[in-house]
Structure formats: C-alpha cells, structure tokens
Amino acid sequence: MNSFNQRQIQSLIKGQGIQLSGNPIQTEKVYIQKTLRDGGKIRFKIRYSAILQGFCLLEVFLMRVETGTQVASMTIPNGGSTGNVQEQEQEFSIWEPGEYYFFFKMSSNNGTFFIEEYHLYWLAS
C-alpha cells in the first residue's frame, strides 16, 4: 500500500450504547484540540436503530461548552421502525479548540432510538 492510500485519522469523540426515548440526552464534555485550522476534514458518523410508532427525527447537536452555542448538527428522518442498524455520516465544521458535548434529541415522543455508536473524527487530507 502506498502513502496515497493511507490517511491519518484521529478520534475526537466516541461513544456508544445510548437509548433515547423522548427525553434528550447530553454526553460528557470532551476537549477537542484538532480543528479545521489543522487542515483535513472533521466527520461525524452515527450507527442506530429505532422502534417507532410513526415519523420521528433523530436530532444530533454538537455544542460548544464555553459559549453554549450549537457548532454543528445532523437531522435523521425516520418513518418507522428500523430493525437493522442504519448508518449516517457527514462533515462537521469545528474551527476552535475547546470543550464540546453532543446533545441527542427526538422530535416527538413516539418510540425509542438505540444509538449503537457515534464517532467524531479528524481525517487528514
């Protein structure tokens, strides 16, 4: 394998095993050093399943502790139960180092989301 195919990855925040049933959940605060100012990309990946009685959004917010502001978010629509584990991934923009946490929320209280795993990571260009 040549160096072109090898990409450096640094884990920023990783978690697993969250059951979300109506009440929002806030993760522990984590200090993030690597930002877009270091080059590369920052990506967020989530693996989940759901047992729902109708349409519901899974909303994920990355919050900056220092300012109490939302830095990035992901909204995942679901029209019903998903017995199989689903996976979504997208880029997040983090420009400043500091303490951050995730806030997971459902748009309506009509079932349960099982967050198998979530991972925020920095990927070298």
N, C-alpha and C positions, 0 to 999 in steps of 0.2 A: 504494500500500500504506500503510495507516495504522499508527501506532505499536503498536496492539494486536497486529498480526500479526508485528511484528519482535521477536525475542527475542535478547538478548545471550548469546553463547556464548564461553567461554574454555577453551582446551585446557590440560589439566593434565599428562597423559602420553600420548604417542602412539608407536606402534612398528609394525613390520611385518616380514614375512619370517622367521618362526621355524618351524623344522622340529623337531617333538618326537617322538622315537622311544624312549620308555621312560625315559630319564634326565631328571629335572626340569631346568628352565631358570629362572635368575634374571635379571631385567633389571637395567640400571644403575639406581642410585639417582637420584631426582629430588626436588627441593624443591617442595612444594605449599604455596602461600600461601592460595588460595581454599578456604574450607571452608563447611559448612552454617551456621556462625555469620554468614556474609555474606549469608544468605538464599539463595533459589533451590534448585536440586537438583544433585546430582552423579550423573552417569550413566556407565556403562561399556558400551561396545559392542565386540563381537568378531566378526570375519569369519574363517571357517575352512573347511577341507575335510579329509577323512580317508580313509585306506586302512587298513581294519581287518579282522582275521580273526575278529571276534566282538564281544561287548559290551565297551565301554570308556567310562569317564568322562573327560572333559577337565575338570580342576580348575584354577581360577584363584584365586590368593590375593593380596590387596593387603596388604603387610606394612609396618609402621612400623619404620624403622631404629633409632630411639632406644630403643625398648622391646623390639624383637624380637617384637612381637605381631601377630597377624592382625587387621586392621581390617575387612576385607570379603572376601567370596568369591562365586564363581559356580561351579556344577557343571552340566556339559552332558553328558547321556547320549547315547550313540551306539550303535546296534545293528549297525553295519556300515559299509561304505564310503559316503562321501557325495561323489560325483563333482562335484556342483555346490557352489559356495560357499554356506555357510549363514551366517546372521547372528543373533546373540543380543544382547539389550540389557537392562540392569536398573539400578536405582538402587543407589548405594553410599553409605554414611554415613561421612563424614570430618569430624570435629569439630575437630581440632587441626592447625595448620600444622606442617610438618616434612618430613623426608626419608622417602620411601616407595620401594618397589620392588614389582614383580609377580613371582610365583612360579608357573610353569606346570608342571603335572604330569599324568601319565596314571595311571589306576587300575590298569592292567595293561599289560604289555609285549607287545601283540599287534598292532602296526601303527604307523602314523605319522599324526600330526596336522600339518597345514600351517596355521599361523596367518598368514593373509594380512595382517591389520591388526587392531590393537586401539587403543582410544581412550578415555581417561578425561577427561571434560569437565564443567565447571560451566555450568549453564544458569540464567539469571535467571528469576525468577517473573513 
